[in-house]
Amino acid sequence: MARPFSTVGSADCRHSPEVLLERRERRRAFRKAASLTREAIAELPELYRIVVEDHLLNSRALPAIAADWGLFPGQVEVMLRLALERLREQMPAEMIETLVAS
């Protein structure tokens, strides 16, 4: 016999209207946060933007990025730190939390 739709803990609860609505709202919040993040990254100074994109989005190591630009890895680390500080200043805390939680 099938379990009732509202049984707590049943596999059917995964697809309850409340759960589906919550998922939809989380996806919408994530898309908004991702869009704002892309905009904030685009507004960074060129080298900061390149470091953020290469290291965080393309998973490149800081020494490799430094070598591309003829810089020391420590210089690139400072650029990344400063870029992240700027992004934190530009973005609301809840947007950052949304991206980290996803």
C-alpha positions in Angstrom: 0.0 0.0 0.0 1.3 3.4 -0.9 2.1 5.9 1.8 0.1 9.1 2.1 1.6 12.1 0.4 2.1 14.0 3.6 3.9 11.3 5.5 7.0 12.9 7.1 10.2 11.1 6.0 8.6 9.4 3.1 10.3 9.5 -0.3 7.2 11.3 -1.6 7.8 14.4 0.6 10.8 15.3 -1.7 8.3 16.5 -4.3 5.8 18.2 -2.0 4.7 21.7 -3.2 6.5 23.3 -0.3 9.8 21.5 -1.1 9.5 22.3 -4.8 8.7 26.0 -4.0 11.7 26.2 -1.7 14.0 24.7 -4.4 12.7 27.1 -7.0 13.3 30.1 -4.6 16.9 28.8 -3.8 17.7 28.5 -7.5 16.3 32.0 -8.2 18.4 33.4 -5.3 21.5 31.6 -6.6 21.0 32.9 -10.2 20.6 36.5 -8.9 23.7 36.1 -6.7 25.7 34.7 -9.6 24.6 37.5 -11.9 25.5 40.1 -9.4 28.9 38.4 -8.8 29.6 38.4 -12.6 28.8 42.1 -12.7 31.0 42.9 -9.7 33.9 40.9 -11.1 33.5 42.7 -14.5 33.9 46.1 -12.6 37.2 45.1 -11.0 40.5 46.6 -12.4 41.7 44.4 -15.3 44.5 42.5 -13.4 42.3 41.9 -10.4 39.5 40.6 -12.7 41.9 38.3 -14.5 43.3 36.9 -11.3 39.8 36.3 -9.9 38.6 34.7 -13.1 41.7 32.5 -13.6 42.1 31.4 -10.0 38.5 31.0 -8.8 36.6 30.3 -12.0 39.2 28.5 -14.0 41.0 26.8 -11.0 44.4 28.0 -12.1 47.2 28.1 -9.6 48.5 31.5 -8.5 52.1 30.8 -9.6 50.9 29.9 -13.1 48.9 33.2 -13.2 52.0 35.1 -11.9 54.2 33.5 -14.6 51.7 34.6 -17.3 52.1 38.2 -16.2 55.7 38.2 -15.2 54.8 38.7 -11.6 55.8 37.1 -8.3 53.2 34.7 -6.8 53.1 36.9 -3.7 52.0 39.9 -5.9 49.2 37.8 -7.4 48.1 36.7 -3.9 47.8 40.3 -2.8 45.8 41.2 -6.0 43.5 38.3 -5.2 43.0 39.4 -1.6 42.3 43.0 -2.6 39.9 41.9 -5.4 38.0 39.7 -2.9 37.8 42.6 -0.5 36.4 44.8 -3.2 33.8 42.1 -4.1 32.8 41.8 -0.5 32.3 45.5 -0.2 30.2 45.6 -3.4 28.0 42.6 -2.7 25.5 42.2 0.1 26.5 39.5 2.7 23.4 37.4 1.9 24.5 37.2 -1.7 27.9 35.9 -0.7 26.2 33.4 1.7 23.9 32.2 -1.1 26.9 31.5 -3.4 28.9 29.7 -0.7 25.9 27.6 0.4 25.2 26.3 -3.1 
